[in-house]
Amino acid sequence: MMRRFWPLLLLLIAAALFFYFDLGHLLTLEALAAHRAWLLAQVAAHPLLAPLTYLLAYIGVVALSLPGGMVMTLSGGFLFGAVAGGLYAVVGATLGATILFLIAKTSLGDYLMAKAGSGMKKMQQGFADGAWSYMFVLRLVPVFPFFLVNLAPAFLGVPLRIYLVATFFGIMPATYVYALAGSGLGSVLDQGDAISLTGVLTPQMLGALFGLALLALLPVIFKRMKRAREG
């Protein structure tokens, strides 16, 4: 039985060490601004190793559910440009989320579903009826905490294939918004202006994301309307 839980224990230990040594200050915009010259020099000197290091760091941040995912995405755009940085962020976030999904599913999924009440069972049925649509909506609209969206499908029986594909494509719009914003941080820093996370997702961008989410929900809506007519 313990063999099933050791990956989860390793993640918990790694997360505990992260907070114990107060490494969170490294995942801030202030740290990015302070070390920008060194980071850009490393990217220029190591065109293959630098993206790989960034990718592994992003996977670790997501798999450990550490704060700083948004800063990592902005940093990707700043260091590698909007297109490449956005792609690295999407791949890193998807792989990190998938690792967490698999660990949660194998370590805790069966136990939690056995103990779950009727509410959890209904949610599970909802995913079963429209798993693609539900997953895309959860990924498109950054309303719920990322770690929660990573874990819930593991407990509700969402297939790995749906989880993986919906995560990869679902997080693309918001990720590229942040990567694009990150690609412009250099000019902000050159002017000596303060940088913050506020204002990246404008009302117009949020409206576009909600519109995409509504499109993703259309299959579920039509399915329920069809059931209502047949019933």
KADAFEN-V833375 format. One record per pair of residues at least 12 apart in sequence whose ideal C-beta (glycine too) atoms are under 7 Angstrom apart, sorted by the first residue. I is the first residue (numbers start at 0). J is the second residue. D is the distance in Angstrom with one decimal. If there is no record, write none. Layout:
# KADAFEN-V833375
I,J,D / I,J,D
This chain:
# KADAFEN-V833375
3,105,5.9 / 3,106,5.3 / 4,106,5.1 / 6,102,4.6 / 6,106,6.6 / 7,102,5.4 / 7,106,4.4 / 10,62,6.6 / 10,63,5.9 / 10,102,6.5 / 13,63,5.6 / 14,63,4.6 / 14,64,7.0 / 14,65,6.7 / 17,63,6.6 / 17,65,6.0 / 23,66,6.3 / 23,67,6.9 / 26,65,7.0 / 26,66,6.7 / 26,67,2.9 / 26,70,5.2 / 26,71,6.8 / 27,70,6.1 / 28,70,6.0 / 28,194,5.0 / 31,74,5.5 / 31,77,6.7 / 32,188,5.7 / 32,194,6.7 / 35,188,6.4 / 38,78,6.0 / 39,78,6.8 / 42,78,5.2 / 42,79,6.9 / 50,79,6.5 / 50,87,5.8 / 53,75,6.3 / 53,78,6.9 / 53,87,5.8 / 54,87,5.5 / 54,90,6.4 / 54,91,4.9 / 57,71,5.2 / 57,88,6.2 / 57,91,2.9 / 57,92,6.3 / 57,95,6.5 / 58,91,5.1 / 58,94,5.0 / 58,95,4.2 / 58,98,7.0 / 59,95,7.0 / 60,95,6.7 / 61,91,6.8 / 61,92,5.2 / 61,95,2.7 / 61,96,5.5 / 61,99,6.9 / 62,95,4.3 / 62,98,4.5 / 62,99,5.2 / 64,99,6.9 / 64,146,3.8 / 68,92,6.9 / 68,145,5.9 / 69,177,6.2 / 69,196,6.0 / 71,88,6.7 / 72,88,4.5 / 72,174,5.7 / 72,177,4.2 / 72,178,5.8 / 72,181,6.6 / 73,177,5.5 / 73,180,6.2 / 73,181,3.6 / 73,184,6.6 / 74,181,6.2 / 75,87,5.3 / 75,88,4.5 / 75,178,5.6 / 75,181,6.3 / 76,177,6.8 / 76,178,3.5 / 76,179,6.1 / 76,180,6.6 / 76,181,2.7 / 76,182,4.2 / 77,181,4.3 / 77,182,6.4 / 77,184,4.7 / 77,185,6.6 / 80,182,5.6 / 81,175,6.8 / 81,178,4.9 / 81,179,4.4 / 81,182,4.2 / 84,178,4.6 / 84,181,6.4 / 84,182,6.8 / 85,174,5.5 / 85,175,4.3 / 85,178,3.5 / 88,174,5.1 / 88,178,6.0 / 89,167,6.4 / 89,170,6.1 / 89,171,5.7 / 89,174,5.2 / 92,170,5.8 / 92,174,7.0 / 93,163,6.8 / 93,166,5.0 / 93,167,4.6 / 96,149,4.5 / 96,166,5.5 / 97,163,5.7 / 99,149,4.9 / 99,150,6.8 / 100,149,6.1 / 100,152,6.7 / 100,153,4.8 / 100,162,5.7 / 103,150,5.2 / 103,153,4.0 / 103,154,6.9 / 104,153,4.1 / 108,153,5.4 / 108,154,5.5 / 111,154,5.0 / 112,154,6.4 / 122,155,5.6 / 123,155,4.5 / 123,156,5.4 / 126,152,6.8 / 126,155,4.9 / 126,156,6.6 / 126,157,5.3 / 127,156,6.8 / 128,219,6.7 / 128,222,6.6 / 129,218,6.0 / 129,219,3.8 / 129,222,6.6 / 130,157,5.3 / 130,158,7.0 / 130,161,4.9 / 131,161,5.9 / 131,165,6.2 / 132,215,5.0 / 132,216,5.4 / 132,218,5.2 / 132,219,4.7 / 134,152,6.6 / 134,157,6.6 / 134,161,5.9 / 134,162,6.4 / 134,165,3.4 / 134,169,6.5 / 135,165,5.1 / 135,169,4.8 / 135,215,3.8 / 136,212,4.5 / 136,215,5.1 / 136,216,5.8 / 138,165,5.9 / 138,166,5.7 / 138,169,2.6 / 138,170,5.1 / 139,169,5.2 / 139,172,6.5 / 139,208,5.5 / 139,211,5.0 / 139,212,4.5 / 139,215,6.4 / 140,208,5.5 / 140,209,6.0 / 140,212,4.7 / 141,173,5.4 / 172,208,6.0 / 172,211,6.4 / 173,208,6.3 / 176,199,6.7 / 176,200,6.5 / 176,204,5.7 / 177,199,5.9 / 180,199,4.7
